[in-house]
Amino acid sequence: MREVWSALSMLGLRMFRNTVGACATAAGGWIQYGLSIGSSDLIGWRSTEVTPGMVGKRVAIFTAVEVKRPGKPLTNEQNVFFRNVREAGGIAFIARDPANVEAQIADALDTLGE
């Protein structure tokens, strides 16, 4: 996780750890934390310059990175989260090795037309 996080940072992405879960309180209630079930391990953005009408302005492209060991698939909830991020114009991918992060970002940006 830390190696992938570091690789993303070196590529100029601003990412935050997103731990999802719930825990019981002393009063017997529940506290839920994280964005949502299925949301990625690392959530953040990549700042980019877009379209001729926006020259000189920066916008943030929402980025979701799920860190998985080789061979471990996404859950159904994670697939839905990825699909929603991509349909909204964001970047979402699985990072299995920090060495491949740069290529995955490049592929995602190609898909977005950057």
Buried (B, 14 or more C-beta within 10 A) or exposed (E): EEEBBEBBEEEEBEBEEBEBEEEEEEEEEEEEEBEEBBBBBBBBBBEBEBEEEEEEEEEEBBBBBBBBEEEEEBEEEBEBBBEBBBEEEBBBBBBBEBEBBEEBBEEBBEEBEE
